[in-house]
Amino acid sequence: MPPENERTEVPQRWRDYLSLRFAIVARQETPNEVLQRLIDQDGRTTRYGKLVYAMQVRKEDMAGEFRVGLLSHATFEEIRDGRRKFVECTWVKGYTPDSIRILLTVWYEMKKVELCPVDSLEWTEDMEF
């Protein structure tokens, strides 16, 4: 434990994730080995650098408006019971002139051996969903 008057630096990646945790209910999951390999090998997922987070979308994630675009590709029931599986990946794409982060979220449907992009959203962290 650091002394009382010493500050502990929080890594930038964790700070990037924390604000999203509360804004859009992002979860920092450790993807299983197959999913991690698909993410790492897909040119579409690596062009923006290191992910802020990746997570599998679950039924409880569908409560807000942020992921509503997935309902154009699958029914709520298909997502709820796991017949259709989606992965959400988010990167920091850049910053506005006011230093507000510009984020890119891409949703992929998990097929047997590939990730198929189904929707994406470029947004700033000051947006409300």
DSSP file with accessible surface (Angstrom, degrees, kcal/mol):
  #  RESIDUE AA STRUCTURE BP1 BP2  ACC     N-H-->O    O-->H-N    N-H-->O    O-->H-N    TCO  KAPPA ALPHA  PHI   PSI    X-CA   Y-CA   Z-CA
    1    1 A M              0   0  229      0, 0.0     3,-0.1     0, 0.0     0, 0.0   0.000 360.0 360.0 360.0 129.9    0.0    0.0    0.0
    2    2 A P        -     0   0   60      0, 0.0     6,-0.1     0, 0.0     0, 0.0  -0.326 360.0 -91.0 -70.3 152.6    1.5    3.4   -1.0
    3    3 A P    >   -     0   0   69      0, 0.0     3,-1.7     0, 0.0     0, 0.0  -0.208  42.7-104.7 -57.4 156.5    2.1    6.0    1.7
    4    4 A E  T 3  S+     0   0  209      1,-0.3     0, 0.0    -3,-0.1     0, 0.0   0.834 118.0  45.1 -55.8 -39.7   -0.8    8.4    2.3
    5    5 A N  T 3  S+     0   0  150      2,-0.1     2,-0.4     0, 0.0    -1,-0.3   0.406  95.3  94.0 -91.4   6.3    0.7   11.4    0.5
    6    6 A E    <   -     0   0  121     -3,-1.7     2,-0.3     2,-0.0     0, 0.0  -0.794  68.5-137.0 -99.3 139.9    1.9    9.4   -2.5
    7    7 A R        -     0   0  224     -2,-0.4     2,-0.5     2,-0.0    -2,-0.1  -0.738   7.6-143.7 -94.7 143.0   -0.2    9.1   -5.7
    8    8 A T        -     0   0   96     -2,-0.3     2,-0.4    -6,-0.1    -2,-0.0  -0.914  19.5-129.7-104.4 126.7   -0.7    5.9   -7.5
    9    9 A E        -     0   0  131     -2,-0.5     3,-0.0     1,-0.0    -2,-0.0  -0.622  13.7-145.4 -79.3 128.6   -0.8    6.3  -11.3
   10   10 A V        -     0   0   59     -2,-0.4     5,-0.1     1,-0.1    -1,-0.0  -0.826  30.1-108.0 -92.0 125.9   -3.8    4.5  -12.9
   11   11 A P     >  -     0   0   88      0, 0.0     4,-2.1     0, 0.0     3,-0.5  -0.216  22.8-121.7 -54.7 144.7   -2.8    3.1  -16.4
   12   12 A Q  H  > S+     0   0   88      1,-0.2     4,-2.9     2,-0.2     5,-0.2   0.878 110.7  57.5 -57.2 -40.3   -4.4    5.0  -19.3
   13   13 A R  H  > S+     0   0  103      1,-0.2     4,-1.8     2,-0.2    -1,-0.2   0.902 107.9  47.0 -60.7 -39.3   -6.1    1.9  -20.7
   14   14 A W  H  > S+     0   0  112     -3,-0.5     4,-2.7     2,-0.2    -1,-0.2   0.913 112.2  49.8 -70.0 -39.4   -7.9    1.4  -17.3
   15   15 A R  H  X S+     0   0  101     -4,-2.1     4,-1.3     1,-0.2    -2,-0.2   0.911 108.8  53.6 -64.5 -40.3   -8.9    5.1  -17.2
   16   16 A D  H  X S+     0   0   20     -4,-2.9     4,-0.7     1,-0.2    -1,-0.2   0.904 114.1  42.7 -58.1 -41.0  -10.2    4.8  -20.8
   17   17 A Y  H >X S+     0   0   14     -4,-1.8     4,-1.9    -5,-0.2     3,-0.5   0.907 103.8  63.9 -74.0 -42.3  -12.3    1.8  -19.8
   18   18 A L  H 3X S+     0   0   62     -4,-2.7     4,-1.2     1,-0.3     5,-0.2   0.881 100.6  49.9 -56.4 -44.2  -13.7    3.1  -16.4
   19   19 A S  H 3X S+     0   0   49     -4,-1.3     4,-1.8     1,-0.2    -1,-0.3   0.881 111.8  49.9 -64.5 -33.2  -15.6    6.0  -17.9
   20   20 A L  H <X S+     0   0    1     -4,-0.7     4,-2.4    -3,-0.5     6,-1.1   0.819  99.0  67.1 -73.8 -28.1  -17.3    3.7  -20.4
   21   21 A R  H  X S+     0   0   97     -4,-1.9     4,-0.6     4,-0.2    -1,-0.2   0.914 111.8  32.9 -56.5 -41.9  -18.2    1.2  -17.6
   22   22 A F  H  < S+     0   0  168     -4,-1.2    -1,-0.2    -3,-0.2    -2,-0.2   0.826 119.2  51.4 -87.6 -30.8  -20.6    3.8  -16.2
   23   23 A A  H  < S+     0   0   60     -4,-1.8   106,-0.3    -5,-0.2    -2,-0.2   0.909 132.9   5.3 -74.9 -43.0  -21.7    5.4  -19.5
   24   24 A I  H  < S-     0   0    7     -4,-2.4    -3,-0.2    -5,-0.1    -1,-0.2   0.215 100.4-106.5-130.1  13.7  -22.7    2.4  -21.5
   25   25 A V     <  +     0   0   74     -4,-0.6    -4,-0.2    -5,-0.4     2,-0.2   0.940  53.7 178.9  57.9  50.1  -22.3   -0.5  -19.1
   26   26 A A        -     0   0    0     -6,-1.1     2,-0.4    -9,-0.2    -1,-0.2  -0.550  14.8-151.0 -77.4 147.8  -19.1   -1.9  -20.7
   27   27 A R        -     0   0   37     -2,-0.2     2,-1.1     2,-0.0    27,-0.2  -0.976  11.7-137.8-120.7 137.9  -17.5   -4.9  -19.1
   28   28 A Q        +     0   0   64     -2,-0.4     2,-0.3    25,-0.1    27,-0.1  -0.814  39.0 173.6 -92.6  96.6  -13.8   -5.6  -19.2
   29   29 A E        -     0   0   44     25,-1.1    25,-0.3    -2,-1.1    -2,-0.0  -0.738  38.1-123.8-103.0 156.1  -13.9   -9.4  -20.0
   30   30 A T        -     0   0  138     -2,-0.3     3,-0.1    25,-0.0     6,-0.0  -0.886  36.6-134.3 -95.0 107.8  -11.0  -11.7  -20.7
   31   31 A P        -     0   0   24      0, 0.0    24,-0.0     0, 0.0     0, 0.0  -0.307  24.3-102.8 -62.4 147.4  -12.1  -13.2  -24.1
   32   32 A N     >  -     0   0   93      1,-0.1     4,-2.8     4,-0.1     5,-0.3  -0.182  41.1 -96.7 -63.8 167.2  -11.7  -16.9  -24.4
   33   33 A E  H  > S+     0   0  148      1,-0.2     4,-2.2     2,-0.2     5,-0.2   0.886 122.4  48.0 -57.6 -43.2   -8.8  -18.2  -26.4
   34   34 A V  H  > S+     0   0   77      2,-0.2     4,-2.3     1,-0.2    -1,-0.2   0.947 114.1  46.2 -65.9 -46.1  -10.6  -18.6  -29.7
   35   35 A L  H  > S+     0   0    9      1,-0.2     4,-2.6     2,-0.2     5,-0.2   0.926 111.4  51.8 -63.7 -43.0  -12.3  -15.2  -29.5
   36   36 A Q  H  X S+     0   0   64     -4,-2.8     4,-2.7     1,-0.2    -1,-0.2   0.919 109.4  50.4 -61.1 -39.8   -9.0  -13.5  -28.6
   37   37 A R  H  X S+     0   0  108     -4,-2.2     4,-2.1    -5,-0.3    -1,-0.2   0.924 110.2  50.1 -64.6 -41.7   -7.3  -15.1  -31.6
   38   38 A L  H  X S+     0   0   33     -4,-2.3     4,-1.2     2,-0.2    -2,-0.2   0.923 112.8  46.6 -63.0 -42.7  -10.1  -13.9  -33.9
   39   39 A I  H  < S+     0   0    4     -4,-2.6     3,-0.4     1,-0.2    -2,-0.2   0.937 114.3  47.2 -63.4 -46.9   -9.8  -10.4  -32.6
   40   40 A D  H  < S+     0   0   94     -4,-2.7    -1,-0.2     1,-0.2    -2,-0.2   0.822 115.9  43.8 -66.2 -32.3   -6.0  -10.4  -32.8
   41   41 A Q  H  < S+     0   0  141     -4,-2.1     2,-0.6    -5,-0.2    -1,-0.2   0.607  89.3  96.9 -92.3 -11.8   -5.9  -11.8  -36.4
   42   42 A D    >X  -     0   0   27     -4,-1.2     3,-1.1    -3,-0.4     4,-1.0  -0.685  62.6-151.9 -85.6 119.8   -8.7   -9.7  -37.9
   43   43 A G  H 3> S+     0   0   47     -2,-0.6     4,-1.0     1,-0.3     3,-0.2   0.813  95.7  59.3 -59.0 -30.7   -7.3   -6.7  -39.8
   44   44 A R  H 34 S+     0   0   93      1,-0.2    -1,-0.3     2,-0.2     4,-0.2   0.823 107.9  45.3 -68.0 -29.6  -10.6   -4.8  -39.1
   45   45 A T  H <4 S+     0   0    3     -3,-1.1    -1,-0.2    -6,-0.2    -2,-0.2   0.652 113.6  47.9 -90.0 -12.9  -10.1   -5.1  -35.4
   46   46 A T  H >< S+     0   0   70     -4,-1.0     3,-1.6    -3,-0.2    -2,-0.2   0.576  83.7  87.2-104.3  -8.1   -6.4   -4.2  -35.3
   47   47 A R  T 3< S+     0   0  157     -4,-1.0    -1,-0.1     1,-0.3    -2,-0.1   0.733  91.3  48.4 -67.7 -20.5   -6.3   -1.0  -37.4
   48   48 A Y  T 3  S-     0   0   80      1,-0.4    -1,-0.3    -4,-0.2     2,-0.2   0.312 109.6-123.5-101.3   9.0   -7.1    1.3  -34.4
   49   49 A G    <   +     0   0   47     -3,-1.6    -1,-0.4    42,-0.1     2,-0.2  -0.584  67.3  10.4  91.0-148.9   -4.6   -0.2  -32.1
   50   50 A K  S    S-     0   0  158     -2,-0.2    42,-0.4     1,-0.1     2,-0.1  -0.459  78.3-116.0 -75.1 134.1   -5.2   -1.7  -28.7
   51   51 A L        -     0   0   22     -2,-0.2    40,-0.2     1,-0.1     3,-0.1  -0.373   7.4-149.7 -64.2 143.9   -8.8   -2.3  -27.7
   52   52 A V  S    S-     0   0    5     38,-3.0     2,-0.3     1,-0.4    39,-0.2   0.890  81.0 -24.3 -75.8 -43.4  -10.3   -0.3  -24.8
   53   53 A Y  E     -A   90   0A   0     37,-1.3    37,-2.2   -25,-0.1    -1,-0.4  -0.983  53.1-159.5-161.7 157.8  -12.5   -3.3  -24.1
   54   54 A A  E     +A   89   0A   8    -25,-0.3   -25,-1.1    -2,-0.3     2,-0.3  -0.990  22.8 164.7-136.8 138.8  -14.1   -6.3  -25.8
   55   55 A M  E     -A   88   0A   2     33,-2.1    33,-3.3    -2,-0.4     2,-0.4  -0.994  39.3-113.0-152.0 152.9  -17.1   -8.1  -24.4
   56   56 A Q  E     -A   87   0A  56     -2,-0.3     2,-0.4    31,-0.2    31,-0.2  -0.764  41.5-118.9 -84.5 131.5  -19.8  -10.6  -25.4
   57   57 A V        -     0   0    6     29,-2.7    29,-0.5    -2,-0.4     2,-0.2  -0.595  35.6-170.0 -74.6 128.3  -23.2   -8.9  -25.5
   58   58 A R    >   -     0   0  107     -2,-0.4     3,-1.5    27,-0.1     4,-0.4  -0.690  38.5 -98.3-113.0 170.3  -25.6  -10.5  -23.1
   59   59 A K  G >  S+     0   0  105     20,-0.3     3,-1.6     1,-0.3    21,-0.1   0.886 122.0  56.8 -58.2 -38.1  -29.3  -10.1  -22.6
   60   60 A E  G >  S+     0   0  106      1,-0.3     3,-0.8     2,-0.1    -1,-0.3   0.729  98.4  62.9 -69.3 -16.3  -28.8   -7.7  -19.7
   61   61 A D  G X  S+     0   0    5     -3,-1.5     3,-0.5     1,-0.2     6,-0.3   0.613  88.5  71.5 -79.4 -12.3  -26.7   -5.4  -21.9
   62   62 A M  G <   +     0   0   20     -3,-1.6    -1,-0.2    -4,-0.4    -2,-0.1   0.373  69.2  94.3 -88.1   7.3  -29.7   -4.8  -24.2
   63   63 A A  G <  S+     0   0   97     -3,-0.8    -1,-0.2    -4,-0.1    -2,-0.1   0.867  80.1  52.9 -70.2 -37.0  -31.6   -2.6  -21.7
   64   64 A G  S <  S-     0   0   49     -3,-0.5     3,-0.3   -40,-0.1   -40,-0.0  -0.209  90.5-106.2 -93.0-173.8  -30.3    0.8  -23.0
   65   65 A E  S >  S+     0   0  139      1,-0.2     3,-1.4     2,-0.1     4,-0.3   0.620  98.1  85.9 -86.6 -15.1  -30.3    2.4  -26.4
   66   66 A F  T 3  S+     0   0   13      1,-0.3     3,-0.3     2,-0.1    -1,-0.2   0.881 100.1  32.3 -58.6 -39.3  -26.6    2.0  -27.1
   67   67 A R  T >  S+     0   0    9     -6,-0.3     3,-1.9    -3,-0.3     4,-0.4   0.225  82.2 114.2-104.0  15.8  -26.9   -1.5  -28.5
   68   68 A V  G X   +     0   0   84     -3,-1.4     3,-1.7     1,-0.3     4,-0.3   0.797  64.2  71.6 -61.3 -26.9  -30.3   -1.1  -30.1
   69   69 A G  G >  S+     0   0   18     -3,-0.3     3,-1.6    -4,-0.3    -1,-0.3   0.786  84.5  68.9 -61.2 -24.0  -28.8   -1.5  -33.6
   70   70 A L  G X> S+     0   0    1     -3,-1.9     3,-2.0     1,-0.3     4,-1.5   0.796  84.7  70.0 -65.3 -24.8  -28.2   -5.2  -32.9
   71   71 A L  G <4 S+     0   0   77     -3,-1.7    -1,-0.3    -4,-0.4    -2,-0.2   0.621  88.1  64.6 -71.9  -6.8  -32.0   -5.7  -32.9
   72   72 A S  G <4 S+     0   0  105     -3,-1.6    -1,-0.3    -4,-0.3    -2,-0.2   0.595 111.9  35.6 -81.9 -12.9  -31.8   -5.1  -36.7
   73   73 A H  T <4 S+     0   0   69     -3,-2.0     2,-0.3     1,-0.4    -2,-0.2   0.596 129.3  10.8-114.0 -21.2  -29.7   -8.3  -37.0
   74   74 A A  S  < S-     0   0    6     -4,-1.5    -1,-0.4    10,-0.0     2,-0.1  -0.984  75.7-106.1-154.4 156.4  -31.3  -10.6  -34.3
   75   75 A T     >  -     0   0   66     -2,-0.3     4,-1.9     1,-0.1     5,-0.2  -0.465  33.8-112.8 -81.3 161.3  -34.3  -10.7  -32.1
   76   76 A F  H  > S+     0   0   77      1,-0.2     4,-3.2     2,-0.2     5,-0.2   0.903 119.5  55.2 -58.7 -38.5  -34.0  -10.0  -28.4
   77   77 A E  H  > S+     0   0   89      1,-0.2     4,-2.7     2,-0.2     6,-0.3   0.888 104.8  52.1 -63.9 -39.6  -34.9  -13.7  -27.8
   78   78 A E  H  4>S+     0   0   40      2,-0.2     6,-1.9     1,-0.2     5,-0.9   0.885 114.7  42.6 -64.6 -36.5  -32.0  -14.9  -30.0
   79   79 A I  H ><5S+     0   0    8     -4,-1.9     3,-0.7     4,-0.2   -20,-0.3   0.928 114.0  52.1 -72.9 -43.8  -29.6  -12.7  -28.0
   80   80 A R  H 3<5S+     0   0  117     -4,-3.2   -21,-0.3     1,-0.2    -2,-0.2   0.920 115.3  38.7 -61.0 -45.4  -31.2  -13.7  -24.7
   81   81 A D  T 3<5S-     0   0   85     -4,-2.7    -1,-0.2    -5,-0.2    -2,-0.2   0.471 111.9-115.2 -91.0   1.8  -31.0  -17.5  -25.2
   82   82 A G  T < 5S+     0   0   29     -3,-0.7    -3,-0.2    -4,-0.4    -4,-0.1   0.561  77.8 126.3  84.1   6.9  -27.6  -17.4  -27.0
   83   83 A R  S   <S+     0   0  153     -5,-0.9     2,-0.4    -6,-0.3    -4,-0.2   0.851  82.0  36.2 -64.5 -33.6  -28.7  -18.6  -30.4
   84   84 A R  S    S-     0   0   64     -6,-1.9     2,-0.4    -9,-0.1    -2,-0.2  -0.991  80.7-162.2-120.0 128.8  -27.0  -15.5  -31.9
   85   85 A K        -     0   0   94     -2,-0.4    25,-3.0    25,-0.4     2,-0.4  -0.944   5.8-171.7-117.9 133.1  -23.8  -14.3  -30.2
   86   86 A F  E     - B   0 109A   1    -29,-0.5   -29,-2.7    -2,-0.4     2,-0.4  -0.931  10.5-152.7-124.3 145.8  -22.3  -10.8  -30.6
   87   87 A V  E     -AB  56 108A   0     21,-3.0    21,-2.8    -2,-0.4     2,-0.5  -0.945   8.9-152.3-116.2 136.7  -19.0   -9.3  -29.6
   88   88 A E  E     -AB  55 107A   0    -33,-3.3   -33,-2.1    -2,-0.4     2,-0.4  -0.945  13.9-176.6-110.9 125.7  -18.7   -5.6  -28.9
   89   89 A C  E     -AB  54 106A   0     17,-2.5    17,-2.7    -2,-0.5     2,-0.4  -0.984   2.7-169.4-123.8 135.9  -15.2   -4.0  -29.4
   90   90 A T  E     +AB  53 105A   0    -37,-2.2   -38,-3.0    -2,-0.4   -37,-1.3  -0.987   5.1 179.8-131.4 136.3  -14.4   -0.4  -28.6
   91   91 A W  E     - B   0 104A   1     13,-2.3    13,-2.3    -2,-0.4     2,-0.7  -0.908  35.0-115.5-124.8 155.7  -11.3    1.7  -29.5
   92   92 A V  E     - B   0 103A  32    -42,-0.4    11,-0.2    -2,-0.3     3,-0.1  -0.841  33.0-177.9 -87.7 115.3  -10.3    5.3  -28.8
   93   93 A K  E     -     0   0A  91      9,-2.8     2,-0.3    -2,-0.7    10,-0.2   0.745  52.0 -64.6 -88.6 -27.3  -10.2    6.7  -32.4
   94   94 A G  E     - B   0 102A  23      8,-1.4     8,-3.1     5,-0.0     2,-0.3  -0.978  53.6 -80.6 169.5-160.4   -9.0   10.2  -31.5
   95   95 A Y  E     - B   0 101A 127     -2,-0.3     6,-0.2     6,-0.3    29,-0.0  -0.979  28.2-123.4-137.6 147.2  -10.0   13.4  -29.8
   96   96 A T    >   -     0   0   33      4,-2.6     3,-2.3    -2,-0.3     6,-0.0  -0.345  44.4 -96.2 -76.1 169.0  -12.1   16.4  -30.6
   97   97 A P  T 3  S+     0   0  133      0, 0.0    -1,-0.1     0, 0.0    -2,-0.0   0.772 129.3  57.2 -57.9 -23.2  -10.6   19.9  -30.5
   98   98 A D  T 3  S-     0   0  132      2,-0.1     3,-0.1     3,-0.0    -2,-0.0   0.199 122.5-108.0 -90.9  13.2  -12.1   20.1  -27.0
   99   99 A S  S <  S+     0   0   93     -3,-2.3     2,-0.4     1,-0.2    -5,-0.0   0.770  70.2 146.6  65.2  29.4  -10.1   16.9  -25.9
  100  100 A I        -     0   0   38      1,-0.0    -4,-2.6    -4,-0.0    -1,-0.2  -0.824  53.8-109.9 -93.2 133.3  -13.3   14.8  -25.8
  101  101 A R  E     -B   95   0A  11     -2,-0.4    24,-1.6    -6,-0.2     2,-0.6  -0.380  20.5-147.6 -67.3 138.6  -12.6   11.2  -26.8
  102  102 A I  E     -BC  94 124A  36     -8,-3.1    -9,-2.8    22,-0.2    -8,-1.4  -0.934  23.8-166.5-102.1 123.1  -13.9    9.9  -30.1
  103  103 A L  E     -BC  92 123A   0     20,-3.8    20,-2.5    -2,-0.6     2,-0.5  -0.811  16.0-153.3-114.3 152.3  -14.7    6.3  -29.8
  104  104 A L  E     -BC  91 122A  14    -13,-2.3   -13,-2.3    -2,-0.3     2,-0.5  -0.994  11.3-172.6-124.1 122.1  -15.5    3.6  -32.3
  105  105 A T  E     -BC  90 121A   0     16,-2.8    16,-2.6    -2,-0.5     2,-0.4  -0.971   3.1-172.9-114.3 129.9  -17.6    0.6  -31.3
  106  106 A V  E     -BC  89 120A  16    -17,-2.7   -17,-2.5    -2,-0.5     2,-0.5  -0.983  11.0-151.4-122.6 134.1  -18.0   -2.3  -33.7
  107  107 A W  E     -BC  88 119A   5     12,-3.0    11,-2.8    -2,-0.4    12,-1.4  -0.913  14.5-170.9-105.5 131.8  -20.3   -5.2  -33.1
  108  108 A Y  E     -BC  87 117A   4    -21,-2.8   -21,-3.0    -2,-0.5     2,-0.5  -0.950  20.3-132.3-119.3 140.9  -19.4   -8.6  -34.6
  109  109 A E  E     -BC  86 116A  15      7,-3.2     7,-2.5    -2,-0.4     2,-0.7  -0.795  27.2-126.1 -88.5 135.2  -21.5  -11.7  -34.9
  110  110 A M  E     + C   0 115A  46    -25,-3.0   -25,-0.4    -2,-0.5     5,-0.2  -0.737  33.7 178.5 -84.2 114.1  -19.6  -14.7  -33.8
  111  111 A K        -     0   0  100      3,-2.7     3,-0.2    -2,-0.7   -27,-0.0  -0.486  49.6 -79.7-100.0-177.0  -19.7  -17.4  -36.4
  112  112 A K  S    S-     0   0  200      1,-0.2     3,-0.0    -2,-0.2    -2,-0.0   0.914 120.2  -1.9 -53.9 -51.8  -17.9  -20.7  -36.2
  113  113 A V  S    S+     0   0  123    -75,-0.0     2,-0.3     1,-0.0    -1,-0.2   0.137 126.2  50.7-131.1  22.3  -14.4  -19.5  -37.1
  114  114 A E        -     0   0  108     -3,-0.2    -3,-2.7    -5,-0.0     2,-0.5  -0.991  68.0-121.9-154.6 161.7  -14.8  -15.8  -37.8
  115  115 A L  E     -C  110   0A   3     -2,-0.3    -5,-0.2    -5,-0.2   -29,-0.0  -0.937  26.7-160.2-104.3 124.7  -16.1  -12.5  -36.6
  116  116 A C  E     -C  109   0A  30     -7,-2.5    -7,-3.2    -2,-0.5     2,-0.1  -0.927  18.0-128.0-108.8 117.3  -18.6  -10.9  -39.0
  117  117 A P  E     +C  108   0A  64      0, 0.0    -9,-0.3     0, 0.0     3,-0.1  -0.413  35.5 164.6 -65.1 134.8  -19.2   -7.2  -38.6
  118  118 A V  E     -     0   0A  33    -11,-2.8     2,-0.3     1,-0.4   -10,-0.2   0.592  60.3  -1.5-122.3 -24.0  -22.8   -6.3  -38.3
  119  119 A D  E     -C  107   0A  57    -12,-1.4   -12,-3.0     2,-0.0    -1,-0.4  -0.985  54.6-170.1-163.3 157.8  -22.9   -2.7  -37.0
  120  120 A S  E     -C  106   0A  68     -2,-0.3     2,-0.3   -14,-0.2   -14,-0.2  -0.982   4.2-162.6-151.4 161.1  -20.7    0.1  -35.8
  121  121 A L  E     -C  105   0A  55    -16,-2.6   -16,-2.8    -2,-0.3     2,-0.5  -0.963   8.0-157.3-150.0 124.1  -21.0    3.5  -34.1
  122  122 A E  E     +C  104   0A 103     -2,-0.3     2,-0.3   -18,-0.2   -18,-0.2  -0.924  36.3 153.9 -98.2 128.4  -18.6    6.4  -34.0
  123  123 A W  E     -C  103   0A   5    -20,-2.5   -20,-3.8    -2,-0.5     2,-0.3  -0.931  40.4-118.5-150.0 165.6  -19.4    8.5  -30.9
  124  124 A T  E >   -C  102   0A  31     -2,-0.3     3,-2.2   -22,-0.2   -22,-0.2  -0.859  29.4-118.2-111.3 152.6  -18.0   10.8  -28.4
  125  125 A E  T 3  S+     0   0   67    -24,-1.6   -23,-0.1    -2,-0.3    -1,-0.1   0.624 110.2  64.3 -68.9  -8.1  -17.9   10.2  -24.7
  126  126 A D  T 3  S+     0   0   97    -25,-0.3    -1,-0.3     2,-0.1     2,-0.1   0.480  80.9 105.3 -91.9   0.8  -20.1   13.2  -23.9
  127  127 A M    <   -     0   0   87     -3,-2.2     2,-0.4     1,-0.0    -4,-0.0  -0.451  63.8-139.5 -76.7 151.5  -23.0   11.6  -25.8
  128  128 A E              0   0  185     -2,-0.1    -2,-0.1  -104,-0.0  -104,-0.1  -0.934 360.0 360.0-114.1 139.8  -25.9   10.2  -23.8
  129  129 A F              0   0   82     -2,-0.4   -63,-0.0  -106,-0.3   -65,-0.0  -0.877 360.0 360.0-119.7 360.0  -27.7    7.0  -24.8
